[in-house]
Amino acid sequence: MPHFLVDLVVNDLIGHMYAHHEDSFLVVRAGAAWAVLLTLIGSMIYFVMLVDGLIRSWFPGA
């Protein structure tokens, strides 16, 4: 699914929610931001651990 379509759908959903509940709109936006941030941090940690493991397996003395 192309990125802009996802944006359209998400913005439409958030727009409907915003029309009804301004507070929940802010919570959803904050929640989405945190989810993305934590996913990125988790990916980075996983990548670093993976590289570290590869380096240790290639150079046992390191």
Backbone atoms as SQL, in Angstrom:
CREATE TABLE atoms (id INTEGER PRIMARY KEY, chain TEXT, resi INTEGER, resn TEXT, atom TEXT, x REAL, y REAL, z REAL);
INSERT INTO atoms VALUES
  (1, 'A', 1, 'MET', 'N', 0.857, -1.202, 0.000),
  (2, 'A', 1, 'MET', 'CA', 0.000, 0.000, 0.000),
  (3, 'A', 1, 'MET', 'C', 0.890, 1.248, 0.000),
  (4, 'A', 2, 'PRO', 'N', 0.736, 2.104, -1.008),
  (5, 'A', 2, 'PRO', 'CA', 1.589, 3.304, -1.091),
  (6, 'A', 2, 'PRO', 'C', 1.471, 4.186, 0.147),
  (7, 'A', 3, 'HIS', 'N', 2.567, 4.852, 0.455),
  (8, 'A', 3, 'HIS', 'CA', 2.653, 5.649, 1.682),
  (9, 'A', 3, 'HIS', 'C', 1.592, 6.744, 1.731),
  (10, 'A', 4, 'PHE', 'N', 1.375, 7.435, 0.605),
  (11, 'A', 4, 'PHE', 'CA', 0.425, 8.549, 0.613),
  (12, 'A', 4, 'PHE', 'C', -1.007, 8.070, 0.859),
  (13, 'A', 5, 'LEU', 'N', -1.312, 6.844, 0.433),
  (14, 'A', 5, 'LEU', 'CA', -2.649, 6.293, 0.694),
  (15, 'A', 5, 'LEU', 'C', -2.827, 6.040, 2.182),
  (16, 'A', 6, 'VAL', 'N', -1.768, 5.509, 2.812),
  (17, 'A', 6, 'VAL', 'CA', -1.814, 5.272, 4.256),
  (18, 'A', 6, 'VAL', 'C', -2.050, 6.597, 4.963),
  (19, 'A', 7, 'ASP', 'N', -1.315, 7.635, 4.537),
  (20, 'A', 7, 'ASP', 'CA', -1.467, 8.966, 5.130),
  (21, 'A', 7, 'ASP', 'C', -2.899, 9.467, 4.980),
  (22, 'A', 8, 'LEU', 'N', -3.474, 9.279, 3.796),
  (23, 'A', 8, 'LEU', 'CA', -4.842, 9.734, 3.549),
  (24, 'A', 8, 'LEU', 'C', -5.824, 9.035, 4.488),
  (25, 'A', 9, 'VAL', 'N', -5.687, 7.716, 4.591),
  (26, 'A', 9, 'VAL', 'CA', -6.590, 6.936, 5.444),
  (27, 'A', 9, 'VAL', 'C', -6.431, 7.349, 6.900),
  (28, 'A', 10, 'VAL', 'N', -5.171, 7.428, 7.356),
  (29, 'A', 10, 'VAL', 'CA', -4.904, 7.792, 8.749),
  (30, 'A', 10, 'VAL', 'C', -5.415, 9.196, 9.044),
  (31, 'A', 11, 'ASN', 'N', -5.125, 10.140, 8.152),
  (32, 'A', 11, 'ASN', 'CA', -5.574, 11.516, 8.364),
  (33, 'A', 11, 'ASN', 'C', -7.092, 11.608, 8.377),
  (34, 'A', 12, 'ASP', 'N', -7.752, 10.806, 7.540),
  (35, 'A', 12, 'ASP', 'CA', -9.206, 10.789, 7.490),
  (36, 'A', 12, 'ASP', 'C', -9.768, 10.269, 8.816),
  (37, 'A', 13, 'LEU', 'N', -9.191, 9.165, 9.303),
  (38, 'A', 13, 'LEU', 'CA', -9.635, 8.585, 10.577),
  (39, 'A', 13, 'LEU', 'C', -9.412, 9.563, 11.714),
  (40, 'A', 14, 'ILE', 'N', -8.205, 10.143, 11.757),
  (41, 'A', 14, 'ILE', 'CA', -7.876, 11.090, 12.824),
  (42, 'A', 14, 'ILE', 'C', -8.781, 12.318, 12.712),
  (43, 'A', 15, 'GLY', 'N', -9.073, 12.729, 11.483),
  (44, 'A', 15, 'GLY', 'CA', -9.950, 13.873, 11.265),
  (45, 'A', 15, 'GLY', 'C', -11.334, 13.636, 11.843),
  (46, 'A', 16, 'HIS', 'N', -11.879, 12.433, 11.634),
  (47, 'A', 16, 'HIS', 'CA', -13.194, 12.092, 12.183),
  (48, 'A', 16, 'HIS', 'C', -13.160, 12.087, 13.709),
  (49, 'A', 17, 'MET', 'N', -12.075, 11.527, 14.261),
  (50, 'A', 17, 'MET', 'CA', -11.950, 11.472, 15.715),
  (51, 'A', 17, 'MET', 'C', -11.799, 12.884, 16.277),
  (52, 'A', 18, 'TYR', 'N', -11.046, 13.709, 15.566),
  (53, 'A', 18, 'TYR', 'CA', -10.804, 15.083, 16.008),
  (54, 'A', 18, 'TYR', 'C', -12.113, 15.866, 16.072),
  (55, 'A', 19, 'ALA', 'N', -12.981, 15.588, 15.091),
  (56, 'A', 19, 'ALA', 'CA', -14.265, 16.284, 15.042),
  (57, 'A', 19, 'ALA', 'C', -15.101, 15.968, 16.291),
  (58, 'A', 20, 'HIS', 'N', -14.925, 14.767, 16.835),
  (59, 'A', 20, 'HIS', 'CA', -15.722, 14.345, 17.989),
  (60, 'A', 20, 'HIS', 'C', -15.032, 14.595, 19.326),
  (61, 'A', 21, 'HIS', 'N', -13.755, 14.198, 19.412),
  (62, 'A', 21, 'HIS', 'CA', -13.048, 14.285, 20.695),
  (63, 'A', 21, 'HIS', 'C', -11.665, 14.883, 20.501),
  (64, 'A', 22, 'GLU', 'N', -11.519, 16.130, 20.857),
  (65, 'A', 22, 'GLU', 'CA', -10.232, 16.798, 20.670),
  (66, 'A', 22, 'GLU', 'C', -9.143, 16.167, 21.530),
  (67, 'A', 23, 'ASP', 'N', -9.501, 15.757, 22.752),
  (68, 'A', 23, 'ASP', 'CA', -8.522, 15.163, 23.660),
  (69, 'A', 23, 'ASP', 'C', -8.010, 13.821, 23.137),
  (70, 'A', 24, 'SER', 'N', -8.928, 12.971, 22.669),
  (71, 'A', 24, 'SER', 'CA', -8.508, 11.658, 22.194),
  (72, 'A', 24, 'SER', 'C', -7.658, 11.809, 20.934),
  (73, 'A', 25, 'PHE', 'N', -7.908, 12.853, 20.156),
  (74, 'A', 25, 'PHE', 'CA', -7.099, 13.127, 18.966),
  (75, 'A', 25, 'PHE', 'C', -5.647, 13.338, 19.378),
  (76, 'A', 26, 'LEU', 'N', -5.440, 14.145, 20.419),
  (77, 'A', 26, 'LEU', 'CA', -4.088, 14.427, 20.902),
  (78, 'A', 26, 'LEU', 'C', -3.447, 13.161, 21.460),
  (79, 'A', 27, 'VAL', 'N', -4.238, 12.358, 22.168),
  (80, 'A', 27, 'VAL', 'CA', -3.725, 11.110, 22.739),
  (81, 'A', 27, 'VAL', 'C', -3.304, 10.154, 21.628),
  (82, 'A', 28, 'VAL', 'N', -4.129, 10.054, 20.585),
  (83, 'A', 28, 'VAL', 'CA', -3.810, 9.166, 19.461),
  (84, 'A', 28, 'VAL', 'C', -2.531, 9.629, 18.776),
  (85, 'A', 29, 'ARG', 'N', -2.410, 10.929, 18.548),
  (86, 'A', 29, 'ARG', 'CA', -1.200, 11.451, 17.899),
  (87, 'A', 29, 'ARG', 'C', 0.030, 11.182, 18.762),
  (88, 'A', 30, 'ALA', 'N', -0.083, 11.429, 20.068),
  (89, 'A', 30, 'ALA', 'CA', 1.036, 11.204, 20.987),
  (90, 'A', 30, 'ALA', 'C', 1.372, 9.713, 21.039),
  (91, 'A', 31, 'GLY', 'N', 0.343, 8.884, 21.090),
  (92, 'A', 31, 'GLY', 'CA', 0.550, 7.437, 21.127),
  (93, 'A', 31, 'GLY', 'C', 1.240, 6.939, 19.873),
  (94, 'A', 32, 'ALA', 'N', 0.818, 7.446, 18.719),
  (95, 'A', 32, 'ALA', 'CA', 1.431, 7.048, 17.455),
  (96, 'A', 32, 'ALA', 'C', 2.893, 7.487, 17.412),
  (97, 'A', 33, 'ALA', 'N', 3.156, 8.702, 17.884),
  (98, 'A', 33, 'ALA', 'CA', 4.524, 9.222, 17.896),
  (99, 'A', 33, 'ALA', 'C', 5.417, 8.360, 18.789),
  (100, 'A', 34, 'TRP', 'N', 4.910, 8.005, 19.970),
  (101, 'A', 34, 'TRP', 'CA', 5.675, 7.163, 20.893),
  (102, 'A', 34, 'TRP', 'C', 5.902, 5.780, 20.302),
  (103, 'A', 35, 'ALA', 'N', 4.884, 5.220, 19.652),
  (104, 'A', 35, 'ALA', 'CA', 5.013, 3.888, 19.061),
  (105, 'A', 35, 'ALA', 'C', 6.115, 3.882, 18.002),
  (106, 'A', 36, 'VAL', 'N', 6.125, 4.914, 17.157),
  (107, 'A', 36, 'VAL', 'CA', 7.146, 5.023, 16.106),
  (108, 'A', 36, 'VAL', 'C', 8.526, 5.188, 16.734),
  (109, 'A', 37, 'LEU', 'N', 8.617, 6.067, 17.727),
  (110, 'A', 37, 'LEU', 'CA', 9.892, 6.343, 18.395),
  (111, 'A', 37, 'LEU', 'C', 10.458, 5.080, 19.049),
  (112, 'A', 38, 'LEU', 'N', 9.606, 4.370, 19.799),
  (113, 'A', 38, 'LEU', 'CA', 10.059, 3.156, 20.485),
  (114, 'A', 38, 'LEU', 'C', 10.451, 2.066, 19.493),
  (115, 'A', 39, 'THR', 'N', 9.723, 1.984, 18.378),
  (116, 'A', 39, 'THR', 'CA', 10.050, 0.997, 17.350),
  (117, 'A', 39, 'THR', 'C', 11.420, 1.294, 16.753),
  (118, 'A', 40, 'LEU', 'N', 11.681, 2.582, 16.476),
  (119, 'A', 40, 'LEU', 'CA', 12.976, 2.979, 15.918),
  (120, 'A', 40, 'LEU', 'C', 14.103, 2.676, 16.898),
  (121, 'A', 41, 'ILE', 'N', 13.903, 3.021, 18.168),
  (122, 'A', 41, 'ILE', 'CA', 14.918, 2.768, 19.195),
  (123, 'A', 41, 'ILE', 'C', 15.171, 1.264, 19.316),
  (124, 'A', 42, 'GLY', 'N', 14.096, 0.479, 19.327),
  (125, 'A', 42, 'GLY', 'CA', 14.224, -0.974, 19.411),
  (126, 'A', 42, 'GLY', 'C', 14.988, -1.538, 18.224),
  (127, 'A', 43, 'SER', 'N', 14.706, -1.027, 17.033),
  (128, 'A', 43, 'SER', 'CA', 15.388, -1.484, 15.822),
  (129, 'A', 43, 'SER', 'C', 16.876, -1.169, 15.899),
  (130, 'A', 44, 'MET', 'N', 17.196, 0.035, 16.390),
  (131, 'A', 44, 'MET', 'CA', 18.594, 0.446, 16.502),
  (132, 'A', 44, 'MET', 'C', 19.338, -0.449, 17.488),
  (133, 'A', 45, 'ILE', 'N', 18.713, -0.727, 18.645),
  (134, 'A', 45, 'ILE', 'CA', 19.341, -1.584, 19.657),
  (135, 'A', 45, 'ILE', 'C', 19.561, -2.986, 19.082),
  (136, 'A', 46, 'TYR', 'N', 18.548, -3.506, 18.392),
  (137, 'A', 46, 'TYR', 'CA', 18.656, -4.838, 17.793),
  (138, 'A', 46, 'TYR', 'C', 19.792, -4.872, 16.779),
  (139, 'A', 47, 'PHE', 'N', 19.877, -3.827, 15.937),
  (140, 'A', 47, 'PHE', 'CA', 20.912, -3.745, 14.908),
  (141, 'A', 47, 'PHE', 'C', 22.302, -3.709, 15.538),
  (142, 'A', 48, 'VAL', 'N', 22.467, -2.895, 16.588),
  (143, 'A', 48, 'VAL', 'CA', 23.758, -2.787, 17.281),
  (144, 'A', 48, 'VAL', 'C', 24.151, -4.139, 17.883),
  (145, 'A', 49, 'MET', 'N', 23.182, -4.829, 18.498),
  (146, 'A', 49, 'MET', 'CA', 23.463, -6.140, 19.094),
  (147, 'A', 49, 'MET', 'C', 23.839, -7.154, 18.015),
  (148, 'A', 50, 'LEU', 'N', 23.164, -7.085, 16.878),
  (149, 'A', 50, 'LEU', 'CA', 23.436, -7.990, 15.765),
  (150, 'A', 50, 'LEU', 'C', 24.859, -7.782, 15.253),
  (151, 'A', 51, 'VAL', 'N', 25.230, -6.522, 15.012),
  (152, 'A', 51, 'VAL', 'CA', 26.570, -6.186, 14.522),
  (153, 'A', 51, 'VAL', 'C', 27.619, -6.600, 15.550),
  (154, 'A', 52, 'ASP', 'N', 27.347, -6.328, 16.819),
  (155, 'A', 52, 'ASP', 'CA', 28.264, -6.694, 17.901),
  (156, 'A', 52, 'ASP', 'C', 28.484, -8.213, 17.913),
  (157, 'A', 53, 'GLY', 'N', 27.401, -8.968, 17.759),
  (158, 'A', 53, 'GLY', 'CA', 27.504, -10.426, 17.725),
  (159, 'A', 53, 'GLY', 'C', 28.323, -10.913, 16.542),
  (160, 'A', 54, 'LEU', 'N', 28.127, -10.291, 15.376),
  (161, 'A', 54, 'LEU', 'CA', 28.881, -10.675, 14.180),
  (162, 'A', 54, 'LEU', 'C', 30.364, -10.381, 14.366),
  (163, 'A', 55, 'ILE', 'N', 30.681, -9.204, 14.895),
  (164, 'A', 55, 'ILE', 'CA', 32.077, -8.819, 15.120),
  (165, 'A', 55, 'ILE', 'C', 32.738, -9.795, 16.091),
  (166, 'A', 56, 'ARG', 'N', 32.030, -10.149, 17.160),
  (167, 'A', 56, 'ARG', 'CA', 32.587, -11.088, 18.144),
  (168, 'A', 56, 'ARG', 'C', 32.800, -12.473, 17.531),
  (169, 'A', 57, 'SER', 'N', 31.919, -12.882, 16.623),
  (170, 'A', 57, 'SER', 'CA', 32.072, -14.203, 16.014),
  (171, 'A', 57, 'SER', 'C', 33.224, -14.202, 14.998),
  (172, 'A', 58, 'TRP', 'N', 33.469, -13.052, 14.361),
  (173, 'A', 58, 'TRP', 'CA', 34.564, -12.953, 13.396),
  (174, 'A', 58, 'TRP', 'C', 35.914, -12.812, 14.092),
  (175, 'A', 59, 'PHE', 'N', 35.933, -12.055, 15.196),
  (176, 'A', 59, 'PHE', 'CA', 37.179, -11.807, 15.929),
  (177, 'A', 59, 'PHE', 'C', 37.007, -12.272, 17.375),
  (178, 'A', 60, 'PRO', 'N', 37.226, -13.552, 17.637),
  (179, 'A', 60, 'PRO', 'CA', 36.992, -14.119, 18.974),
  (180, 'A', 60, 'PRO', 'C', 37.753, -13.403, 20.089),
  (181, 'A', 61, 'GLY', 'N', 38.908, -12.811, 19.788),
  (182, 'A', 61, 'GLY', 'CA', 39.696, -12.154, 20.820),
  (183, 'A', 61, 'GLY', 'C', 39.212, -10.759, 21.163),
  (184, 'A', 62, 'ALA', 'N', 38.311, -10.193, 20.339),
  (185, 'A', 62, 'ALA', 'CA', 37.897, -8.794, 20.529),
  (186, 'A', 62, 'ALA', 'C', 37.031, -8.621, 21.768);
